[in-house]
Amino acid sequence: MSIKAIDKTSIHRITSGQVVIDLQTAVKELVENSLDAGATAIEVRFKQYGLTSVEVIDNGSGIPEDNYDGLALKHHTSKLAKFEDLTTVTTFGFRGEALSSLCALCEGVTVVTATQPPMGVSLEMQSSGKVGKRGKVARQRGTTITLTNLFTPLPVRRKEFERNAKREFGKALTLLNAYALGPCSSASGVRLTVSNQPDKGQKSVQIRTSGTPSLRANVSALWGPKALDNVVDLNLDFSFEREKLAVRRTSDSGSNQPIRATIRGLVSKFAVGSGRTGTDRQFFYVNSRPCNLSKIQKSFNEVYRSFNATQSPFIVADLILPTDSCDINVSPDKRSILMHHEGNLVSSLKVS
């Protein structure tokens, strides 16, 4: 067979399935859009554990009219102008993939937004990411995005989602806990409410924070006051050397100085009986972005177990680094982050 270009519609469906791989990824992308919009209150509503719909409501800045047409088009974003901007980006989203992918992976996506209340606009998005129907609605300042029947265009993935809906919902709640208690929300005082309404039954609230800028208050809101009984503040300041090859490459430019890092958050007391039986409450961030940091997590647990051999610590740790010392453009869900000079960073962290 001859080699031919794949048609654009098929390309869109193929790549969309790699960006949004499950329920928690879909919710994460919408919540991050709300945080990027400066929201101070975010409500996430699941219907039937996300099988019927997922709705994210915020009081952020809203979407200006001149952004409607590019809102859900592939690789359309207000966050980047050129590739080099990746080294300084501080927003959660930046590649313009999430909304476009969700349009391709849902039976319907509706956006209701207002920048000048009380009048807002309702936009029904097409699977291609283009705007379909438009209408005027009453709304306070902010944006509501509703996803209907997630993964319906991918029958196998939809069946898998239906089979494991409660488990996938649990994963989404765990991820939302990171935004509810973490530095990204607590520093700016974001009030987060998460609820689920089963097919038959009353709506139940799963997560509710008050919007206080106190990390301890958010921990208490999520797990009760007793969760703070054996917890102390985590305040680390340390520096680590650049790797030798990198030093040789940069020595002429004078940028071979050690890299400064800080870690802020909470950790279990380093005493027998003060930890937990598992690692279920360990949350890691880089510059307030929730992410997976397996080597750093392993370092924390190894050092902790040298004092408390039978338990694991509760951890909320925000690693603050220069933005050019890590690469956040590694995986489509932006949960994996590449740390430059990671070996030296981990060694210095253990000592600290």
URWOUR-V989223 format. One record per residue. N is the residue number from 1. RES is the residue in one letter. OMEGA is omega as a letter, one per 20 degrees, with the letter a starting at -180 (NA if undefined). NEAR is the number of other ideal C-beta (glycine too) atoms within 8 Angstrom. Layout:
N	RES	OMEGA	NEAR
N	RES	OMEGA	NEAR
This chain:
1	M	a	2
2	S	r	3
3	I	a	3
4	K	r	4
5	A	r	3
6	I	a	7
7	D	a	6
8	K	a	6
9	T	r	7
10	S	r	8
11	I	a	9
12	H	a	13
13	R	a	11
14	I	a	9
15	T	r	11
16	S	r	13
17	G	r	12
18	Q	r	7
19	V	r	12
20	V	a	12
21	I	a	8
22	D	a	9
23	L	a	13
24	Q	r	11
25	T	r	11
26	A	a	15
27	V	a	15
28	K	a	11
29	E	a	13
30	L	r	15
31	V	r	13
32	E	r	11
33	N	r	15
34	S	r	13
35	L	r	14
36	D	r	11
37	A	r	12
38	G	a	7
39	A	r	12
40	T	r	9
41	A	a	10
42	I	r	14
43	E	r	12
44	V	a	16
45	R	r	13
46	F	r	14
47	K	a	11
48	Q	r	10
49	Y	r	10
50	G	a	16
51	L	a	10
52	T	a	8
53	S	r	11
54	V	a	15
55	E	r	12
56	V	a	15
57	I	r	10
58	D	r	13
59	N	a	8
60	G	a	12
61	S	a	7
62	G	a	12
63	I	r	10
64	P	a	6
65	E	a	7
66	D	r	4
67	N	a	9
68	Y	a	11
69	D	a	7
70	G	a	6
71	L	a	14
72	A	r	12
73	L	a	11
74	K	r	9
75	H	r	8
76	H	a	9
77	T	r	9
78	S	a	3
79	K	a	11
80	L	r	10
81	A	r	3
82	K	a	5
83	F	a	5
84	E	a	5
85	D	r	11
86	L	a	11
87	T	a	7
88	T	a	7
89	V	a	11
90	T	r	5
91	T	r	7
92	F	r	10
93	G	r	12
94	F	a	12
95	R	r	9
96	G	a	13
97	E	a	10
98	A	a	13
99	L	r	14
100	S	a	16
101	S	a	13
102	L	r	16
103	C	a	14
104	A	a	13
105	L	r	13
106	C	r	14
107	E	r	6
108	G	r	10
109	V	r	14
110	T	r	12
111	V	r	12
112	V	a	14
113	T	r	13
114	A	r	15
115	T	r	9
116	Q	a	5
117	P	j	8
118	P	a	7
119	M	r	10
120	G	a	13
121	V	r	13
122	S	a	12
123	L	r	14
124	E	a	11
125	M	r	16
126	Q	a	9
127	S	r	7
128	S	a	8
129	G	r	14
130	K	a	9
131	V	r	11
132	G	a	8
133	K	r	6
134	R	r	9
135	G	r	6
136	K	r	6
137	V	r	9
138	A	r	5
139	R	r	13
140	Q	a	7
141	R	r	11
142	G	a	15
143	T	r	15
144	T	r	13
145	I	a	13
146	T	r	11
147	L	a	13
148	T	r	11
149	N	r	11
150	L	r	14
151	F	r	10
152	T	r	9
153	P	r	9
154	L	a	10
155	P	a	6
156	V	a	6
157	R	r	9
158	R	r	12
159	K	r	8
160	E	r	8
161	F	r	14
162	E	a	8
163	R	a	6
164	N	a	8
165	A	a	12
166	K	r	7
167	R	r	7
168	E	r	14
169	F	r	13
170	G	r	8
171	K	r	11
172	A	r	13
173	L	r	11
174	T	r	9
175	L	r	12
176	L	r	14
177	N	a	11
178	A	r	11
179	Y	a	15
180	A	a	14
181	L	a	14
182	G	a	14
183	P	a	12
184	C	a	14
185	S	a	15
186	S	a	14
187	A	a	8
188	S	r	8
189	G	r	10
190	V	r	15
191	R	a	10
192	L	r	14
193	T	r	12
194	V	a	14
195	S	r	12
196	N	r	12
197	Q	r	11
198	P	a	8
199	D	r	5
200	K	r	3
201	G	a	6
202	Q	r	4
203	K	r	7
204	S	r	9
205	V	a	8
206	Q	a	7
207	I	r	12
208	R	r	8
209	T	a	16
210	S	a	7
211	G	r	8
212	T	r	9
213	P	a	6
214	S	r	7
215	L	r	11
216	R	r	9
217	A	r	10
218	N	r	14
219	V	r	14
220	S	a	11
221	A	a	9
222	L	a	11
223	W	r	7
224	G	a	5
225	P	a	6
226	K	r	6
227	A	a	11
228	L	a	8
229	D	a	6
230	N	a	9
231	V	r	12
232	V	r	7
233	D	r	5
234	L	a	12
235	N	a	7
236	L	r	9
237	D	a	7
238	F	r	11
239	S	r	8
240	F	a	12
241	E	r	9
242	R	r	12
243	E	a	9
244	K	a	6
245	L	r	6
246	A	r	11
247	V	r	11
248	R	a	7
249	R	a	6
250	T	a	11
251	S	a	8
252	D	a	4
253	S	r	5
254	G	a	6
255	S	a	5
256	N	r	8
257	Q	r	4
258	P	a	7
259	I	r	13
260	R	r	8
261	A	r	15
262	T	r	10
263	I	r	13
264	R	r	9
265	G	a	12
266	L	r	12
267	V	r	14
268	S	r	15
269	K	a	8
270	F	a	7
271	A	a	8
272	V	r	7
273	G	a	7
274	S	a	10
275	G	a	11
276	R	a	11
277	T	a	4
278	G	a	5
279	T	a	8
280	D	r	5
281	R	r	8
282	Q	a	11
283	F	a	12
284	F	a	13
285	Y	r	15
286	V	a	14
287	N	r	11
288	S	r	9
289	R	r	11
290	P	a	11
291	C	r	11
292	N	r	7
293	L	a	11
294	S	a	6
295	K	r	8
296	I	r	13
297	Q	r	12
298	K	r	8
299	S	r	11
300	F	a	13
301	N	r	11
302	E	a	9
303	V	a	9
304	Y	a	15
305	R	r	10
306	S	r	6
307	F	a	9
308	N	a	14
309	A	a	6
310	T	a	4
311	Q	r	14
312	S	a	11
313	P	r	13
314	F	a	13
315	I	r	15
316	V	a	14
317	A	r	14
318	D	r	13
319	L	a	13
320	I	a	8
321	L	r	11
322	P	a	6
323	T	r	10
324	D	r	6
325	S	r	9
326	C	a	12
327	D	a	8
328	I	a	10
329	N	a	7
330	V	a	8
331	S	a	6
332	P	a	7
333	D	r	9
334	K	r	12
335	R	r	8
336	S	a	9
337	I	r	14
338	L	a	7
339	M	r	11
340	H	r	9
341	H	a	13
342	E	r	8
343	G	r	7
344	N	r	11
345	L	a	13
346	V	r	11
347	S	a	9
348	S	r	12
349	L	a	14
350	K	r	9
351	V	a	6
352	S	NA	8
